[in-house]
Amino acid sequence: MVEWIHSKAPVPYPAALAEMEARVAAISAGTASEAIWLLEHPALYTAGTSANPADLVQPGRFPVFAAGRGGQYTYHGPGQRIAYVMLDLNTRGRDVRRFVCTLEDWVIATLAEFNVKGERRAGRVGVWVARPDKAPNPDGTVREDKIAAIGVKLRRWVSFHGISINVEPDLSHFDGIVPCGIREHGVTSLVDLGLPVTMADLDAALAATFPRVF
């Protein structure tokens, strides 16, 4: 069984890391079940293992934390749903690429609950939304914005970290970094797309779609 954990108050990033470390160790030891932890963080930036220091455009704007997960710089803050995914891939299949793909599938299925078409892009981890309502790119292609980021780490084939989906964050907070090292595309949210989705709405959709993909 997978335990679903909800934190109502924003969780400081170091506390979240410590909680995940403890839960992953317990899952590995067989003393705790797998878990999905839904939470928000105070406004902050995290640096993944591939982060380029030049992509931290405004280093003094928010606290910056080394995340230990894969990926580059990411923003977390109020209005963004974090889903930390602590699953045992020893029993689910030791395939990192498939696991990341399944996380993307989960996000895409969740967005579809609100009639939003989330899409993958080759060479870019995460989920994207086409924006034909905005001015096209300089080369004439349709603009696309990122709505969800994915970054994971494995320890003894138990996962932690996970996904973030933008519900209604302050999108200007992303200006302090080059999100995930990608300069040529923007960032969006469900509310930015004109959908009055609440965090509770998103949580219900995440819970409903999880069994379809995992």
Salt bridges, closest charged atoms under 4 A:
GLU3 OE1 - ARG23 NH2 2.70
GLU21 OE1 - ARG155 NH1 2.26
GLU34 OE2 - ARG92 NE 2.86
ASP55 OD1 - ARG183 NH2 3.22
GLU104 OE1 - ARG120 NE 2.69
ASP105 OD1 - ARG120 NH2 2.32
GLU113 OE2 - ARG212 NH1 3.31
GLU119 OE2 - LYS117 NZ 3.54
GLU119 OE1 - ARG121 NH2 2.78
ASP133 OD2 - ARG131 NH2 2.89
GLU144 OE1 - ARG121 NE 2.83
GLU144 OE2 - ARG124 NH2 2.60
GLU144 OE2 - HIS185 NE2 3.93
ASP145 OD2 - ARG131 NH1 3.03
ASP145 OD2 - LYS134 NZ 3.58
ASP145 OD1 - ARG143 NE 3.08
ASP170 OD2 - HIS173 NE2 3.32
ASP192 OD2 - ARG131 NH1 3.33
ASP203 OD1 - ARG81 NE 2.75
